[in-house]
Amino acid sequence: MADPATRSVNGPHWRVLAVVCTMMWGVYFMNHVVYDLPASLSVALSKHLSLSGPHYAYLLSTLYTVYAVPNCILPFFSGPAVQRYGERAVLLITVTSVIAGQLLFALAVQIRSPLGLILGRVLIGLGGEVIGVLASEIITRWFKDKQLSLALGLNLGVSRLGSVAGSAFIPMIIESSSVVSATWIGTLLSLGAIAISVASLHALTNAVSGQTTAPDTGSSVVPLRQLPRIYWHLSLICVLGYGGINTFTNSAQRFLAAWFYHGDQRAAGLATSIPYALSGVLVPVFGLLLDLPWFRSCPRALIASNFLLALAHLQFISRVMPIMPLCLLGIAFALYGVAFWAAVAQSLVFAVQSWPSQNSNNSDSSREFAREGGYESIRSSTDSEDTQGESSDLADSIHEDHEKAIMTLGFGIMTSLLNASTAVVPILLAETEERAGFDGLERVFLALAVLGHLASVRLAWIWKI
C-alpha cells in the first residue's frame, strides 16, 4: 500500500482530515452529553431518576470511574492491537463498543435504570479514548510531511466545537421537552456523525489505496525503547500540563463565584466558558502559525503556553478581576494543545524514520530465492521485474504496518498518561482545598504551570528533530 504522504498531493489528505474531524466532533458531542454531564442535564437527570442527593452523587462518581479507569489502560495497548489485528479492525471494534454503549445509556435514561447507565458508560469507556488515538495516528500519517500542526489543530478545534455544540444544544431541548428527548436526540446526532464518518473513511482509504485489506506482514511488537528520549520527556510535560488544564473546570466555577461574583453561580459559569470558547477559536490559528518556518518551534510554544498559565494563576491569587486571567488561560489552552500534540507527532515521525528500512533485505531475499535451482537463467525479464515489484510492495507494507503501530502506540501511551493525570490530580486538589481553601488550590495550579515551564525549557534544550 502506498504511503499516504505520497498520495496526498492531489487532495485526498484534506478529505481524510474532514472525515476524521467530523468523527471527533461526534465523539466530543457525545462525551459532553454522556461523560461531562453538563449541569442542565445532570440536574434534570437526578430528578428524572428520583434519586436523593447522596445517591445521585454516588451514581455520578461511579459513572466517571467506569469510564476513566479503562481509558487509563486501554489506549496503552492500542498500538499492539493495531499491529496484530489492523487499524481498520480496531477502529470498527471501538466504534461498535461506543455505539452500543451510547444506545444503552439513552435507553437506561428512558427506563430510569441506574445499572443500565453504568453498563452503557462501561461500553463507551472501552472505546471512547481509543478512537481519539486512532484519529491522531491517521492524521499524522497523512500530514507527516506538510501542515501537520494545522491538521492536528483543526482536529482539536472541531472536537472542541462538539463540546460547545452540546453545551448550547442540550439545555435548549431539556427546557422545551425533557431529559429523555435531549438524551435520544444527542445520541442520534453524535452516533450519526461517527457512523457516517467511519464509513466514509473506509471508502476513501479503499479508493486511494486500491485495495480493501492489507496483507499480514507478521511484524513483531514495537519495543518501547524505539520511542525517542524526546517522547518520554514530552510524557512528563503531558502529566504536568493536562493535570492543570483538564482539572481546572472542576473547581473554576466555585472559586470564581466565591471570589469575584458574590456567589452567583450563573455568572461564574459564563465566565468559566471564556477560556474554552477562546481556545476553540485560536486552535486552528496556532496550528497554522506553527507550520510557518519562522514560528515552527513546538518547544518554544510550550514554554510560552506554560508561562501564560503561570501568569494567569498568579493573577487569580492576586485577586485581579477574572476576565484577563481567563483570556490568558484561553490563549494558553489553545497554544498548549496544538504545540504539545504536534511535538508528540513529530517525535513519532522521527521514530518511524529512524527505523531501518527492510526494502533492500527483502529485495535481496527475493533474488536469492529466484536463483535457487537455476531458475534465474530461464526466467524472463518480465518475471524478474514482477518479483522485484512484489518484494518492494511487501517491504512497503511492512514499513506502513510498523508506522501505524509505533504511532498508535505513542499516541496511546500519551493518552493513558493524560487520563491518569486527570484522574489523580483532582485527588490532590480536593485534599489541598480542604486544608488551604481556594488559595491552596490556585497554588497547586501555579506549581504545575511552573514545573511545566521548566520541563519545556529542558525540552527546547534537547530538541533535535
N, C-alpha and C positions, 0 to 999 in steps of 0.2 A: 504494500500500500504506500503511495507516495506521501511524503512529508507534508502536513498541512501548510507549513510556511511557504513551500514552493508552489502550492496550488492557490494561494491567496491573492495572486496578482490581479486577477480579473473580478474579484469581489466576493467570493463565497465566504470569506472570513467575516465580512460585515453581516451577512445573513446569519451565520452561526452565532455571532455576538447578539443580534437582535432576538434570536430564539432563546438563547441562554438567559438573557436579561428578562424576557417575558416569563420564563420558568421561575426565576428567582423572585420576580415581582409576586407571582402566585404564592411562593413559599413564604415570603415575608408578610404578605397579606393574611395568609392562614395563621402564621405564628402570632400576628397581632390579635387575631380573634381567639385562638385556642391557647397559645402559650403565654403571651404577655398579659392577657385578660385585662383590658383597659377598665378603668373604674366604672364606666357606664354599664359594661357587660357584667362585671363582677358583682355589682350591687343587684342588678336585675336577676342574675343567676342565683344569688343567695335567696332572694325572695321566691323565685320560681321553684327552687328545691325545698323550700320551707325548712331550712337549716338554721339553727341558732348560731350566734356569733362564734363561740369556741369550736363548734362542729364544722362550720364553714371554713374557719381559719385552718383547721386541721386538714380539711379536704384540699384547700389551696396549696398548703405545704407539700402534701402528697403528690398533687399534680405536677408541681415544679420538680420534685425529686425524681419521679419516674421518667421524666423527660431528660433531666440533666445528667443523671448517672450514666445511662448508656452512651450519651454523647461526650462524656469524658473518656470513653474507652473505644467505642466503635470506630471513630474516624482514624484512630491509630492503625487499625487493621484494614483500612480501605485500600492501601497500596498493595499488600499481598493479595487481597481479594481480586483486585483488578488484574494483577499479573496471572492469577490462577484461572479465573473464570471469564475475564474480559470486561472491558469498560461497559459495554452495552448490557451485559447480563446483570452487572452490579447496579447500574442505573435503573433498569427495569424492576429489579427486586426492591430497591429502596423506594422508588416511586409507588409501587404497588402497596408497600407497607404504609406509606404516608396516606395514600388514598383510602385504604381500608380503615386506618386509624381515625382519619377525619370524619368519614361517614359514620363510624361507630360513635364518635364523640357527639356528632349532631343528633343521632338517634337517641343517645343517652340523655341529652338535654330535653328532647321531646317527651320521653317516657319517665323523666325525673329519676334517673338511675346513677347515683354516685359511683358505683362499681363500674358501670359502663364508661363513665367519664375517665376513670383511671386506666381502664384497659385500652381505650382509644388513645390516650396520651402515651401509653407504653409503645403502641404500634407506631405512632408518629415519631417518638423518640428513637426508635430503631432505625429510622431512615432520614430524619429531618436534616441533621448536620452533614451527613454523608453526601447528600445532594449538593450542598454548597461546596464541599471538597471537590466533587467531580466537575462542577461548573467552573471553579477556578482552574482546575487542571486543563479542561478543554480550551478555555480562553488563552491560557498561557501557551499551549501548543500551537494554536492558530496565530497568535500575535507575538511569538517569541522574538522575531526578527525586526519588528517595527510596531510602534504605537502600543506597546504593551501596557504602559501606565494609563494611557487614555482608555483602553479597553477595560482594564480592571476598575478604573474609576467610574466608567459608565455603568458597569455591572453593579458596583456598590451603590451608586446613586439611584439607579432604578429600583434596586432592592429596598432601599430606604423609602422610596416613594410608595412601595407596597404597604409599609407600616403606616405612612401618612394617610394613604387612602383608607386603610382600615380604621384609623382613629377618627376620620371625618365621616365615614360612611355608616359604620355600625351604630353609633349613637342615634343617628337620624332614623334608622329602621326601628330601633328599640322604642324611640319616642312615638313613632307613628304606628307601630304594630306591636311586636312582642319580642322577647328574647329568643323564642323558638324560631320565629321568622328570620331574625337577624342572623342566627347561627346557621340556618339552612342556606340563606342567600349568600352569606360569606363563604360557606363551604362550596357551593356550586361555582361561584366566581373564581375562587382560588384553585380548586381542583380542575376546573375547565382550562384555566391558563396553563397549569402544569401539564395536563394530559396532552393538550394541543401542541405545546412546546416540545415535549419529548418525542411525539410522533413526527413533528416537523424536523427535529434534529436528526432523527434516524433516517428520514427520507433524504435530507440534504447531504449528510455524510455518505450515504449509499450512492447518491448521484455523482458526488465529487470523486469518490474512490473507485467507483465502477465495480464494487463487489459488496456483498452483504455480510460476509463473515470473514474474519481473519484467520489464517492458519495457526494451529497450535505450534509455537516455536519451542516449547519446553524450556523456557527461561527459568533460571534459578531465582530465588527470592532475593530482592535487593538488600544488601547489608547496610546497616545504619552507618557504618564507617565511611560509606561512599558519600554521605552528605557532608558538605564542606564545613570548616570551622565557623565561617561567617553565618551559616544557617543556625548553628547552635547558639551563637551569640544573639541572633535575632529571636530565638526562643525565650531568652531572658527578657528582652525588650517586650515581647508579647505578654508575658506574665505581668510585668510591671505596668505596661501601658493599658492593656484591657482590664487589668484588675482595678484600675481607677476610672476608666471610661465607662465600661458596661455596668458598673455598680453605682454610678452617680445618680441615676434616676431613682434608685431605691430610697434615697433619703433627701433628694433635692427639694421636692415639693414641701416636705415637712419643715426643713430648716429655712427655706425661703419664706414660708408662711410665718414662721416664728420670728425671724429676724427682720423682715422687711415689709410684710403685708398684714401685720396685726392679726394673724390667724386666719386670713381669708384664703382658703384652700383653692378656690376657683382662680383667683388672681395669680396665686403661686403656680398653679398648674399651667396657666397660659405662659407664664414666664419660663417654666421648665421646658416648654416646647421650642423656645428660641434656638438653643444650640443645635437641636436635631433638624429643625427646618432649615437653618442656615447651612449646616453641613451637607444636607441633601442637595442644596443648590451649588455649593462650592466644590463638591467631589469631582464632577466632570471637568471643571475649570482647572483644578490642581492636577488632574490626570493629564490634561493637555499640556500644561506647563512642564511637568516632569518628563515629557517626551521631547521637549525642545533642548537643543545642545547646550545652551547657556544655563539651563535650570536642572539638567539631568544629574541629580545627586540625591539619592534616597537617604543616605546618612545625614546630610545637612538638613534635609526636610524633617527628619525625625528629631534632630537637635532642636530645630525651630518649634516644632509642634509641642515637644515636652516643655520647652521654655514658656510657651503660651499657656500650657496647662498650669505650670507652677505660678505664673503671674496671676492667672485668674483666681486660683485658690488663695493666694496672698491677699488679693483684693477682697475676697469673701471674709477672710479672717479679720481684715481691717475695717469691715462693715461698710465698704464702698457700695453705693447703690448698685443693684444686681444687673442692670441691663448691660453695662460694659463688660464685666467678667463673663456673663453668659454669652455675649457675642464672641469674646476671645475663646471660650470653650468651643463654640460652633466652628470657628476657623481651625482650632487645634484638632477637633474630632475629624474634620474633613481631610486636613493635611496628613494627619497620622494614618488614617485608614488607607489613603492612596499610597503614601510612601512606604508603609510597612509591608503591604501585600505585594507591591511592586518589587521591593527588596527581596522578599521571600521568593517570588517568581524568578527573579534574576539569579539568585543563588542556586535554584533548582536547575535552571537552564545551564548554568555553569557546571553543575554536577553531571548533567547529561553529556555536555560537550567534552568533559574530562574522561568519560568512559571510552576505553579504546574500541575503535571500530573493528567489527568482525568481518567486514566485507572481503578483505584480502585473504583471510583464513578460509572463508567459505569458498572463494573462487579457486584457491589452491587445492582444496579438498575435492572439488568437483573435477578439476583437471586430472588429479591423480586417479580418481575413480574411473575416468574415461580411458586412461592409459592401461588399466588392468586388463590382461588377456589380449593385449594388442589391438584393442578396439579403436584407439586413436587413429591408426593408419587407414582404417576403412570408413571412418565417419566423415560425412560431408561437411563442408564449411557451414551450411545452414544448421545442421545438428549441433555443431560446436558453438555457434552463436546462441542457439536456443538454450544449451546447457549453461552457458555463461549468464544469459539473461535470467534463467531460473535461479541461479546461485545469487545473483545480485538482488533479485526480488526477495529471496529468503533472508539475506543479510539485512535488507531494508526493513523487513517485517520484524526481525529480531530487535533491531535498533528501535523501531517505533514502539514495540511492546515494552522494552526496557524504559523508554522515555515516559510512556504512560505510567508505568509502575513507580518510578522514582518521583515523578511529580505528584502523583496521588498520595504516595507515602509521605512526602514532605508537607503537602497541604493538610493531610490527615493528622500528622503529629502536631502541627501548629494549631489546628482546630481543637484537638483534645486539650492542649495546654491552655488555650483561650477559655474553653468551657470550665476547666478545672480552676483557673484563677477566678472566674466569675462565680464559681460555687464556694470557694474558700474565703476570698476577701470579704464578702458580706458577714461572715462569722466574726472576723477581726473588727469590722466596722461596728457591728452590734455590741460587742464587748467594750469597744472604745467609747461608743455613745453612752452606754450605761454608766461608765466611770467618769467620763470627762465632758459629756454633753456634745452639742454640735461643734463646739470649738475643737474638741479632740477629733471629731470626725473629719473636719477640714484639714487638720494637721496630718492625718493619715493620707488623705488625697495629695497634700503638698509633698509629703515624703516620697510617695510613689512617683510623682512627677519629677522630683529632683533626681531620684535614683535612675529613672528612665532617661533623663537628660544626660547623666554621667555615662550610662551604658551606651547611649547613642554617640557620644563623643568618642568612646573607645571603638565603636563600630566604624566611625569615619577614619580612625587611625589604621585599622586593619583591613579596610575595604580594598579589595584588589580585583574587582570584577569590571 
